[in-house]
Amino acid sequence: MTLGTGQATCHHGEVLQGVFLDGRGRPTRGLVTLPMAEPATRAVFTPFSVGAPTGVTVDPPDRTKAARAAELAVAECARRAGIRPVGGHLSVRGGATPGLGMGSSTGDVTAAVRAVASGLGVRLPVEVVARVAVAAEGASDPVMFGERPLLFAQREGRVLEDLGAALPELVVVGCLTGDGRPVDTLALPGEVRPNDVAVYERLRFALRVAITDRDAAGVGHVCTESAILNQRILPKTELGTLRGIARACGAVGIQVAHSGNVAGVLFDATDPDLRPRVDAAVDRLGREGLTPTRVFSTSSRNTLNPGERSWTTTYPKPSPDLI
């Protein structure tokens, strides 16, 4: 046993979220997230010596889900390695702002599980990491699987479908809706209407085709439809404004966090007029009171604060608590 480290990324809401058929034909809640590299969560686990009190202490103390995940990971590692469970101290730093729909809890939990496995010298399959994450937080995003676009059953911790190698490259201009208020994911309504499965299965097929064909516009269409459908679960009064900005700037669509308040305007990264279109979107979002928080690419996974590097020097600098 030694000091162990773990890291996990976050995401920028969802490409698609709804109810789908699993391999046995059963309606199952699932989602496809829009991956993003930063802000990442970094965890360090220091095991206690054998014979010391069991249990996990955590710093900061409000990362309770990460502590719970660490305890579950210790038990799983001990079972697999045939060793006695031990306690330890978990330090968690970084990560996304909670409640915005960016997978902050899953980032914390995944980093914690990886840190425990590292410290105890046990390799945990990614499917096990996913199950531990769901057990620790009730519902999880698929950040532990990496960048591949997966249809993931967030309340069961299993992959419903691998949709392809990668999303076509999109450039996302991100912002916040609802004044950035936090959202309690598990408190959102979860009723399923009779025709929901047919609607979401159609979007699942369309997304699969768009990914196969490297069709950014096709992905943008699915994102937009899913955002509209989600209005009955988590209404965003700014959705019409976002769609209007997307049309005016030549974007391929919009995307939202289905259980949070981040949103984005989507552009085809191969568009020869990309830069002026992105500039126009940033300007229009700002004028509508939806100050841009970040610009990033789904390919490079680089997150840019508006005003930095290759985009433009005229974007407004967002408040640090929004990014």
Kinemage of the C-alpha trace (Angstrom):
@kinemage 1
@onewidth
@group {chain A} dominant
@subgroup {mainchain}
@vectorlist {calphas} color= white
{ca met a 1} P 0.000 0.000 0.000
{ca thr a 2} L 1.176 3.465 -0.855
{ca leu a 3} L -0.105 6.932 -1.610
{ca gly a 4} L -2.503 6.682 -4.551
{ca thr a 5} L -3.631 9.314 -7.047
{ca gly a 6} L -6.592 9.539 -9.385
{ca gln a 7} L -8.032 12.030 -11.833
{ca ala a 8} L -11.296 12.432 -13.730
{ca thr a 9} L -12.666 14.879 -16.263
{ca cys a 10} L -16.090 16.487 -16.422
{ca his a 11} L -18.559 17.178 -19.228
{ca his a 12} L -20.634 20.048 -20.611
{ca gly a 13} L -24.090 18.599 -20.206
{ca glu a 14} L -25.618 16.141 -22.646
{ca val a 15} L -25.842 15.455 -26.334
{ca leu a 16} L -28.897 13.265 -25.768
{ca gln a 17} L -30.832 12.104 -22.714
{ca gly a 18} L -34.052 10.139 -22.430
{ca val a 19} L -35.509 6.628 -22.292
{ca phe a 20} L -34.167 3.878 -24.545
{ca leu a 21} L -34.476 0.135 -25.049
{ca asp a 22} L -31.690 -1.952 -23.552
{ca gly a 23} L -30.410 -5.223 -24.975
{ca arg a 24} L -33.420 -7.081 -23.570
{ca gly a 25} L -35.921 -4.595 -24.941
{ca arg a 26} L -36.629 -2.943 -21.592
{ca pro a 27} L -37.164 0.846 -21.341
{ca thr a 28} L -34.081 2.244 -19.606
{ca arg a 29} L -32.996 5.787 -18.797
{ca gly a 30} L -29.837 6.725 -20.613
{ca leu a 31} L -27.687 9.622 -21.746
{ca val a 32} L -24.794 10.632 -23.994
{ca thr a 33} L -22.577 13.339 -22.496
{ca leu a 34} L -20.567 16.065 -24.215
{ca pro a 35} L -17.009 15.487 -22.894
{ca met a 36} L -14.745 18.277 -21.710
{ca ala a 37} L -11.216 18.083 -20.278
{ca glu a 38} L -11.338 20.847 -17.686
{ca pro a 39} L -12.032 21.535 -14.925
{ca ala a 40} L -10.779 18.115 -13.797
{ca thr a 41} L -10.960 16.549 -10.348
{ca arg a 42} L -7.751 15.269 -8.762
{ca ala a 43} L -7.753 12.968 -5.727
{ca val a 44} L -5.043 11.598 -3.428
{ca phe a 45} L -5.656 8.602 -1.146
{ca thr a 46} L -3.331 7.860 1.757
{ca pro a 47} L -4.079 4.407 3.222
{ca phe a 48} L -3.914 3.932 6.975
{ca ser a 49} L -1.794 1.095 8.288
{ca val a 50} L -3.371 -2.307 8.886
{ca gly a 51} L -4.903 -2.309 12.339
{ca ala a 52} L -5.669 1.402 12.288
{ca pro a 53} L -9.337 2.491 12.337
{ca thr a 54} L -11.233 1.738 9.137
{ca gly a 55} L -13.263 4.323 7.316
{ca val a 56} L -12.258 7.220 5.097
{ca thr a 57} L -11.769 10.823 6.119
{ca val a 58} L -12.025 13.430 3.383
{ca asp a 59} L -10.731 16.939 2.771
{ca pro a 60} L -12.666 19.090 2.150
{ca pro a 61} L -15.363 17.543 4.356
{ca asp a 62} L -18.219 18.406 1.979
{ca arg a 63} L -16.984 15.882 -0.629
{ca thr a 64} L -19.119 13.233 1.038
{ca lys a 65} L -19.921 11.299 -2.139
{ca ala a 66} L -16.222 10.958 -2.882
{ca ala a 67} L -15.646 9.620 0.644
{ca arg a 68} L -18.462 7.112 0.206
{ca ala a 69} L -17.016 6.025 -3.132
{ca ala a 70} L -13.589 5.607 -1.559
{ca glu a 71} L -15.005 3.341 1.145
{ca leu a 72} L -16.808 1.233 -1.469
{ca ala a 73} L -13.625 1.097 -3.546
{ca val a 74} L -11.591 -0.064 -0.551
{ca ala a 75} L -14.048 -2.925 -0.003
{ca glu a 76} L -13.973 -3.869 -3.696
{ca cys a 77} L -10.186 -3.765 -3.882
{ca ala a 78} L -9.850 -5.816 -0.689
{ca arg a 79} L -12.216 -8.446 -2.045
{ca arg a 80} L -10.389 -8.696 -5.359
{ca ala a 81} L -6.886 -8.720 -3.861
{ca gly a 82} L -7.684 -10.908 -0.852
{ca ile a 83} L -6.469 -8.301 1.623
{ca arg a 84} L -7.968 -6.765 4.749
{ca pro a 85} L -9.923 -3.531 4.211
{ca val a 86} L -8.141 -0.467 5.527
{ca gly a 87} L -9.073 3.095 6.255
{ca gly a 88} L -7.465 6.117 4.719
{ca his a 89} L -7.452 9.836 4.110
{ca leu a 90} L -8.814 11.222 0.840
{ca ser a 91} L -7.932 14.657 -0.502
{ca val a 92} L -10.056 15.984 -3.384
{ca arg a 93} L -9.202 19.113 -5.346
{ca gly a 94} L -10.561 20.876 -8.407
{ca gly a 95} L -13.577 19.730 -10.357
{ca ala a 96} L -16.632 21.413 -11.804
{ca thr a 97} L -18.988 23.648 -9.833
{ca pro a 98} L -21.701 21.456 -8.259
{ca gly a 99} L -25.261 21.626 -9.510
{ca leu a 100} L -24.576 22.955 -13.016
{ca gly a 101} L -24.972 19.617 -14.790
{ca met a 102} L -21.268 19.127 -15.552
{ca gly a 103} L -20.743 15.852 -13.722
{ca ser a 104} L -19.053 17.341 -10.669
{ca ser a 105} L -20.096 14.459 -8.402
{ca thr a 106} L -19.081 11.805 -10.915
{ca gly a 107} L -15.706 13.508 -11.378
{ca asp a 108} L -15.132 13.493 -7.611
{ca val a 109} L -16.289 9.900 -7.244
{ca thr a 110} L -14.312 8.569 -10.207
{ca ala a 111} L -11.109 10.317 -9.134
{ca ala a 112} L -11.573 8.949 -5.598
{ca val a 113} L -12.075 5.357 -6.795
{ca arg a 114} L -9.019 5.597 -9.032
{ca ala a 115} L -6.940 7.014 -6.181
{ca val a 116} L -7.955 4.170 -3.849
{ca ala a 117} L -7.190 1.518 -6.471
{ca ser a 118} L -3.823 3.165 -7.111
{ca gly a 119} L -2.999 3.290 -3.412
{ca leu a 120} L -3.945 -0.342 -2.817
{ca gly a 121} L -2.253 -1.573 -5.981
{ca val a 122} L -5.417 -3.062 -7.481
{ca arg a 123} L -6.625 -2.659 -11.047
{ca leu a 124} L -10.374 -2.063 -11.169
{ca pro a 125} L -12.103 -2.609 -14.535
{ca val a 126} L -13.881 0.493 -15.774
{ca glu a 127} L -17.239 -1.298 -15.510
{ca val a 128} L -16.581 -1.787 -11.788
{ca val a 129} L -15.664 1.886 -11.390
{ca ala a 130} L -19.010 2.762 -12.995
{ca arg a 131} L -20.952 0.495 -10.633
{ca val a 132} L -19.177 1.937 -7.603
{ca ala a 133} L -19.947 5.457 -8.828
{ca val a 134} L -23.674 4.709 -9.093
{ca ala a 135} L -23.668 3.072 -5.670
{ca ala a 136} L -21.990 6.154 -4.190
{ca glu a 137} L -24.109 8.869 -5.779
{ca gly a 138} L -27.346 7.316 -7.057
{ca ala a 139} L -26.769 8.277 -10.690
{ca ser a 140} L -23.543 8.691 -12.642
{ca asp a 141} L -22.177 10.024 -15.887
{ca pro a 142} L -19.838 7.882 -18.044
{ca val a 143} L -16.714 10.016 -17.572
{ca met a 144} L -14.779 6.966 -16.336
{ca phe a 145} L -15.009 5.443 -19.834
{ca gly a 146} L -13.088 8.255 -21.540
{ca glu a 147} L -13.989 10.204 -24.671
{ca arg a 148} L -15.989 7.663 -26.708
{ca pro a 149} L -19.647 8.626 -27.190
{ca leu a 150} L -21.576 6.079 -25.134
{ca leu a 151} L -25.266 5.681 -24.457
{ca phe a 152} L -25.034 5.097 -20.718
{ca ala a 153} L -27.676 4.001 -18.203
{ca gln a 154} L -26.879 6.600 -15.561
{ca arg a 155} L -28.862 5.001 -12.732
{ca glu a 156} L -27.535 1.503 -13.401
{ca gly a 157} L -23.907 2.185 -14.314
{ca arg a 158} L -23.865 0.219 -17.563
{ca val a 159} L -23.282 0.978 -21.221
{ca leu a 160} L -26.334 0.544 -23.422
{ca glu a 161} L -24.464 1.197 -26.672
{ca asp a 162} L -21.073 2.287 -27.923
{ca leu a 163} L -22.027 4.774 -30.635
{ca gly a 164} L -18.624 5.047 -32.314
{ca ala a 165} L -15.028 6.119 -31.940
{ca ala a 166} L -15.639 9.838 -31.382
{ca leu a 167} L -18.031 12.687 -31.994
{ca pro a 168} L -17.344 14.726 -35.114
{ca glu a 169} L -15.338 17.769 -34.129
{ca leu a 170} L -17.538 20.512 -32.762
{ca val a 171} L -16.641 23.879 -31.307
{ca val a 172} L -18.858 24.769 -28.364
{ca val a 173} L -19.543 28.260 -27.055
{ca gly a 174} L -20.704 27.601 -23.516
{ca cys a 175} L -22.844 29.751 -21.248
{ca leu a 176} L -25.137 29.443 -18.218
{ca thr a 177} L -28.916 29.502 -18.123
{ca gly a 178} L -31.085 30.075 -15.082
{ca asp a 179} L -28.523 32.495 -13.633
{ca gly a 180} L -26.317 29.476 -12.943
{ca arg a 181} L -28.513 28.241 -10.116
{ca pro a 182} L -27.645 24.715 -8.911
{ca val a 183} L -30.052 21.884 -9.747
{ca asp a 184} L -30.772 18.797 -7.638
{ca thr a 185} L -30.433 16.060 -10.261
{ca leu a 186} L -32.125 13.298 -8.286
{ca ala a 187} L -35.124 15.534 -7.512
{ca leu a 188} L -36.083 16.041 -11.158
{ca pro a 189} L -39.311 14.397 -12.373
{ca gly a 190} L -38.799 10.985 -13.927
{ca glu a 191} L -42.139 10.030 -15.438
{ca val a 192} L -42.116 8.161 -18.748
{ca arg a 193} L -44.843 8.858 -21.310
{ca pro a 194} L -46.115 6.049 -23.594
{ca asn a 195} L -44.464 7.438 -26.741
{ca asp a 196} L -41.165 8.479 -25.129
{ca val a 197} L -39.235 5.360 -26.090
{ca ala a 198} L -40.133 5.648 -29.785
{ca val a 199} L -39.075 9.302 -29.860
{ca tyr a 200} L -35.746 8.700 -28.143
{ca glu a 201} L -34.989 5.563 -30.136
{ca arg a 202} L -35.374 7.670 -33.290
{ca leu a 203} L -32.866 10.168 -31.928
{ca arg a 204} L -30.538 7.337 -30.899
{ca phe a 205} L -30.538 6.038 -34.469
{ca ala a 206} L -29.981 9.548 -35.869
{ca leu a 207} L -27.048 10.123 -33.505
{ca arg a 208} L -25.475 6.783 -34.394
{ca val a 209} L -25.654 7.644 -38.099
{ca ala a 210} L -24.299 11.164 -37.551
{ca ile a 211} L -21.310 9.839 -35.600
{ca thr a 212} L -20.596 7.182 -38.231
{ca asp a 213} L -20.812 9.759 -41.029
{ca arg a 214} L -18.788 12.380 -39.100
{ca asp a 215} L -21.773 14.670 -39.584
{ca ala a 216} L -21.538 17.644 -37.200
{ca ala a 217} L -24.865 19.050 -38.383
{ca gly a 218} L -26.546 15.728 -37.678
{ca val a 219} L -25.188 15.694 -34.123
{ca gly a 220} L -26.290 19.300 -33.676
{ca his a 221} L -29.817 18.384 -34.785
{ca val a 222} L -30.025 15.572 -32.215
{ca cys a 223} L -28.678 17.868 -29.481
{ca thr a 224} L -31.285 20.513 -30.303
{ca glu a 225} L -34.185 18.053 -30.354
{ca ser a 226} L -33.102 16.556 -27.038
{ca ala a 227} L -32.849 20.030 -25.499
{ca ile a 228} L -36.393 20.830 -26.659
{ca leu a 229} L -37.774 17.557 -25.302
{ca asn a 230} L -36.137 18.240 -21.951
{ca gln a 231} L -38.185 21.425 -21.515
{ca arg a 232} L -40.940 19.428 -19.811
{ca ile a 233} L -38.457 18.182 -17.201
{ca leu a 234} L -36.146 21.149 -16.614
{ca pro a 235} L -37.505 24.198 -18.484
{ca lys a 236} L -35.003 26.807 -19.628
{ca thr a 237} L -36.600 30.152 -20.364
{ca glu a 238} L -33.581 31.068 -22.493
{ca leu a 239} L -33.957 28.138 -24.899
{ca gly a 240} L -35.666 30.210 -27.585
{ca thr a 241} L -32.936 32.843 -27.323
{ca leu a 242} L -30.231 30.201 -27.658
{ca arg a 243} L -31.887 28.727 -30.739
{ca gly a 244} L -32.238 32.169 -32.288
{ca ile a 245} L -28.549 32.924 -31.717
{ca ala a 246} L -27.594 29.558 -33.196
{ca arg a 247} L -29.621 30.224 -36.359
{ca ala a 248} L -28.317 33.777 -36.717
{ca cys a 249} L -24.673 32.694 -36.375
{ca gly a 250} L -24.777 29.637 -38.631
{ca ala a 251} L -24.384 27.133 -35.807
{ca val a 252} L -25.349 23.482 -36.263
{ca gly a 253} L -27.427 23.442 -33.078
{ca ile a 254} L -27.533 23.928 -29.333
{ca gln a 255} L -27.015 21.619 -26.377
{ca val a 256} L -27.968 21.800 -22.728
{ca ala a 257} L -27.362 20.068 -19.449
{ca his a 258} L -30.531 18.037 -18.937
{ca ser a 259} L -30.058 18.183 -15.182
{ca gly a 260} L -28.268 21.506 -14.795
{ca asn a 261} L -27.894 25.004 -16.189
{ca val a 262} L -24.948 24.880 -18.591
{ca ala a 263} L -25.744 25.232 -22.280
{ca gly a 264} L -23.815 25.625 -25.514
{ca val a 265} L -24.046 26.810 -29.095
{ca leu a 266} L -22.530 24.206 -31.434
{ca phe a 267} L -20.429 24.816 -34.529
{ca asp a 268} L -18.921 22.493 -37.125
{ca ala a 269} L -15.175 22.792 -36.482
{ca thr a 270} L -14.456 22.336 -40.213
{ca asp a 271} L -16.551 25.365 -41.203
{ca pro a 272} L -14.264 27.785 -43.125
{ca asp a 273} L -16.157 30.690 -41.528
{ca leu a 274} L -15.818 29.269 -38.039
{ca arg a 275} L -14.018 32.151 -36.361
{ca pro a 276} L -16.434 34.948 -37.318
{ca arg a 277} L -19.371 32.704 -36.466
{ca val a 278} L -17.964 31.974 -33.010
{ca asp a 279} L -17.184 35.664 -32.498
{ca ala a 280} L -20.753 36.540 -33.435
{ca ala a 281} L -22.185 33.948 -31.043
{ca val a 282} L -20.080 35.239 -28.157
{ca asp a 283} L -21.197 38.788 -28.896
{ca arg a 284} L -24.884 37.895 -29.169
{ca leu a 285} L -24.863 35.753 -26.039
{ca gly a 286} L -23.314 38.620 -24.110
{ca arg a 287} L -25.896 41.096 -25.386
{ca glu a 288} L -28.699 38.744 -24.313
{ca gly a 289} L -27.285 38.458 -20.788
{ca leu a 290} L -25.931 34.926 -21.352
{ca thr a 291} L -22.261 35.718 -20.799
{ca pro a 292} L -20.072 33.044 -22.433
{ca thr a 293} L -18.100 30.966 -19.964
{ca arg a 294} L -15.852 28.896 -22.245
{ca val a 295} L -15.108 27.914 -25.818
{ca phe a 296} L -13.824 24.400 -26.436
{ca ser a 297} L -13.452 21.735 -29.080
{ca thr a 298} L -14.764 18.184 -28.756
{ca ser a 299} L -11.682 16.953 -30.600
{ca ser a 300} L -8.771 18.665 -28.865
{ca arg a 301} L -10.786 18.863 -25.629
{ca asn a 302} L -9.089 22.225 -25.052
{ca thr a 303} L -11.131 24.554 -22.887
{ca leu a 304} L -10.615 28.244 -23.583
{ca asn a 305} L -11.699 31.119 -21.426
{ca pro a 306} L -13.239 33.680 -23.763
{ca gly a 307} L -10.516 36.215 -24.494
{ca glu a 308} L -7.660 33.699 -24.564
{ca arg a 309} L -5.381 32.236 -27.231
{ca ser a 310} L -6.557 31.686 -30.786
{ca trp a 311} L -10.143 32.838 -30.585
{ca thr a 312} L -10.306 36.567 -29.972
{ca thr a 313} L -9.108 39.199 -27.561
{ca thr a 314} L -12.488 40.893 -27.300
{ca tyr a 315} L -14.533 38.225 -25.487
{ca pro a 316} L -15.664 39.205 -21.998
{ca lys a 317} L -13.813 37.484 -19.188
{ca pro a 318} L -16.293 35.336 -17.194
{ca ser a 319} L -16.500 35.384 -13.438
{ca pro a 320} L -14.258 32.644 -11.967
{ca asp a 321} L -17.210 31.033 -10.175
{ca leu a 322} L -18.897 30.412 -13.532
{ca ile a 323} L -16.072 28.374 -14.999
